[in-house]
Amino acid sequence: MMFIFVMLGLLLCKELAGSSAVTTVFVQKGKDLHLDVNKPVAIAVYDEFRWRVNDTHSIVRLYPDNKTRIVDPYKGRVEFSVQNHSLLLKNVQHSDSGDYTALIYEDYQRVTEYKVIIQDPVSPVQLSVNSVSNSRESCNLTVTCSTEDSLISSTFTCDTNTCNQEGGEQSEVTTSGPSLHVYLFNDFIICNHSNQVSRTGDIKEIQPLCSLTAGSQSISLCLVKTVVFSVGLIIMVSAVISVHLMERLKKQE
């Protein structure tokens, strides 16, 4: 019995000594998962290299004579490179999430470890204008950035020069996990819905929504036209008066 405990302890020490840092990988559902081995692998006689998931199920086995065996139910879904020991798992589903380990089996030497998380693409997002209020000096817009299961409302205040978002950029994690953001970028309101594998967005330009900007430009243009017309009229009237005075002076001579 003591001998068994000693052997188990030695085996555990080898496993811990051979362990490496775990790399987290996010993959979109339906896409392909590619895992690399970033260090040389030497397989001794009577040993073998394996890719395993969750430390229970083998995916592929490589023997010293370079013969490979892809284990059920991965046949038809897996491509394995004998040259660099990389693994390609096709058309991943949520059930493929888990801990993937490349190891030398007999010594339990962990060569590479990955934590794989399969995510759905995010749902479409919509940016809606709830209200617009204008005064002579400012314009307030309230918008809602929404998805199927979450929303954010935000208010923007603009004058003739700049726009500001009350409270700054706003974001939250939706109930399904992705992040929802609404923020100001130059003269545009941006709404983004994203996770680690996909992103959707909607955008609205502030100027057409806020009559303050358009109105001030119209007033300025009208003022310029009025000034130009007035100056032209004054010059024309002055020229007529000058001609009339010149004629009278000639008659008096």
PyMOL commands that set and color helices and strands:
alter all, ss='L'
color gray80, all
select helices_A, chain A and resi 2-18+94-96+211-252
alter helices_A, ss='H'
color red, helices_A
select strands_A, chain A and resi 22-28+33-35+49-53+57-62+68-70+78-80+87-89+98-104+109-119+126-134+139-146+151-158+163-165+170-173+179-185+188-194+199-205
alter strands_A, ss='S'
color yellow, strands_A
deselect
rebuild
show_as cartoon
